[in-house]
Amino acid sequence: MVRGKNILIGITGGIAAYKVCELIRLFQKNEANVKVVMTPAALEFVTPLTFETLTRDKVFIEQFANVEKKPEHIALCDWADVFVIAPATANTIGKIANGIADNLMTSLACAFKKPFVLAPAMNTGMWENEFVQQNISRLKNAGYKIVEPEEGFLACGTNGTGRLASIEEIYDTVEKLFSEKKYLLNKKIVITAGGTKENIDPVRYIGNYSSGKMGEAIADRAFELGAEVVLISSVPFKKPYRVILAVTAKEMSEFVKQEFRDADSLIMAAAVADYRPFEAAEEKIKKEDVEEITLRLVKNPDILSEMCKIKKDGQNILGFCAESENLEENAKKKIIKKGCDYIAANDISRKDIAFSSDYNEMILIDKNLNIRHLKKDTKKNIASELLELVYDKDN
Ligand SMILES: Cc1cc2nc3c(=O)[nH]c(=O)nc-3n(C[C@H](O)[C@H](O)[C@H](O)COP(=O)(O)O)c2cc1C
């Protein structure tokens, strides 16, 4: 429901700017309050007069207006419940993805911490540009909702992907943000992410290929669903929730123990090294002095098993396992041995999913050995499905 919500619409300098009048009308018809901000380039395509008439308010364009009271970009950030940029040009997308704030719209975007929706529209060549796509991925990973452009006939006279998504689709994306049930409200969820690094000396370590993207996606989604999230990660993510940097398995173990005490759930998506060097050299090992090195490795704490042993009634634990063969069989053995409530198993022999990829596919096994197959999808969507399976969203 968008009724009573404050919707800030951003219009950038793209040919699809004229379509936004319909979007504004749709929000108003559903009793939302709308204000409009435009980039200076957008003025080349549509006039503020139309939007002033529709919103019965001034249109915000000037970066340096009203600074003596409260700067406009702060006042509008306070006012808005959601920021929707439609159409979003390649230029503005690039600026937002890189923290550039050189006009009112990008300054607002930089300061805005609430739900953010971007509906890109541009020529196919621009949309397919490698750097535009990198910027889009970056924004998606940071939690921005991207309403993907459609394929069709474009204003430049060609057919291809780049046309602004339908007004209904943009509207539905915003509506969903407000109607989604926050079924993880009042739950504290501790999530681990990334591969641990076990020092050999101050510059070298034993590590693995885990990027932390799966744990990050789960943490982002749990946060969206209202949970109090603590992400314990070997990758230093910058997030609107608590992130604790834990580089080694020992550090991760300590932080997990501390945080799990009063938590409802633990999700162990990190790839924790099974072994570490018995002793890390204090100074860098010089290759001139040493012809051959034999590393003696000792076992790291098995965080998942330890937490499963101390978990109290009402707490649940989801472990992950990465297997390169006999996925189902090995995952079943692992859930029985560790005693966790769920195990999510990834097939790491596949190059198109899991480690470092933005995609994943997995099986989820519960303690009664029921199996669910989560089909190949973005880690973001897999995270969403995983949380729905583990938590009862109707309760
Ligand atoms: C006729 C015309 C149409 C344009 N259409 C688009 C478009 O649909 N998408 C886009 O990303 N850029 C488009 N551009 C380029 C942008 O206007 C240009 O990158 C501008 O700097 C965007 O500024 P802004 O992001 O601050 O609004 C167009 C340019 C012209 C001259």
PDBQT file of the ligand as one rigid body, heavy atoms in Angstrom, charges set to zero:
ROOT
HETATM    1  C1  LIG A 401      17.969  13.417 -27.514  1.00  0.00    +0.000 C 
HETATM    2  C2  LIG A 401      18.714  12.776 -26.414  1.00  0.00    +0.000 A 
HETATM    3  C3  LIG A 401      18.193  11.680 -25.792  1.00  0.00    +0.000 A 
HETATM    4  C4  LIG A 401      18.884  11.062 -24.752  1.00  0.00    +0.000 A 
HETATM    5  N1  LIG A 401      18.329   9.961 -24.160  1.00  0.00    +0.000 NA
HETATM    6  C5  LIG A 401      19.010   9.323 -23.180  1.00  0.00    +0.000 A 
HETATM    7  C6  LIG A 401      18.449   8.167 -22.562  1.00  0.00    +0.000 A 
HETATM    8  O1  LIG A 401      17.355   7.727 -22.886  1.00  0.00    +0.000 OA
HETATM    9  N2  LIG A 401      19.191   7.564 -21.593  1.00  0.00    +0.000 N 
HETATM   10  C7  LIG A 401      20.399   8.026 -21.195  1.00  0.00    +0.000 A 
HETATM   11  O2  LIG A 401      21.005   7.393 -20.331  1.00  0.00    +0.000 OA
HETATM   12  N3  LIG A 401      20.926   9.148 -21.752  1.00  0.00    +0.000 NA
HETATM   13  C8  LIG A 401      20.278   9.812 -22.731  1.00  0.00    +0.000 A 
HETATM   14  N4  LIG A 401      20.815  10.921 -23.281  1.00  0.00    +0.000 N 
HETATM   15  C9  LIG A 401      22.087  11.447 -22.766  1.00  0.00    +0.000 C 
HETATM   16  C10 LIG A 401      21.864  12.220 -21.468  1.00  0.00    +0.000 C 
HETATM   17  O3  LIG A 401      20.940  13.280 -21.684  1.00  0.00    +0.000 OA
HETATM   18  C11 LIG A 401      23.195  12.760 -20.958  1.00  0.00    +0.000 C 
HETATM   19  O4  LIG A 401      24.039  11.683 -20.580  1.00  0.00    +0.000 OA
HETATM   20  C12 LIG A 401      23.024  13.692 -19.769  1.00  0.00    +0.000 C 
HETATM   21  O5  LIG A 401      24.283  14.129 -19.340  1.00  0.00    +0.000 OA
HETATM   22  C13 LIG A 401      22.283  13.039 -18.618  1.00  0.00    +0.000 C 
HETATM   23  O6  LIG A 401      22.299  13.884 -17.498  1.00  0.00    +0.000 OA
HETATM   24  P1  LIG A 401      21.587  13.497 -16.122  1.00  0.00    +0.000 P 
HETATM   25  O7  LIG A 401      21.926  12.092 -15.813  1.00  0.00    +0.000 OA
HETATM   26  O8  LIG A 401      22.169  14.457 -15.137  1.00  0.00    +0.000 OA
HETATM   27  O9  LIG A 401      20.131  13.721 -16.295  1.00  0.00    +0.000 OA
HETATM   28  C14 LIG A 401      20.137  11.578 -24.336  1.00  0.00    +0.000 A 
HETATM   29  C15 LIG A 401      20.661  12.706 -24.962  1.00  0.00    +0.000 A 
HETATM   30  C16 LIG A 401      19.956  13.292 -25.975  1.00  0.00    +0.000 A 
HETATM   31  C17 LIG A 401      20.549  14.523 -26.629  1.00  0.00    +0.000 C 
ENDROOT
TORSDOF 0
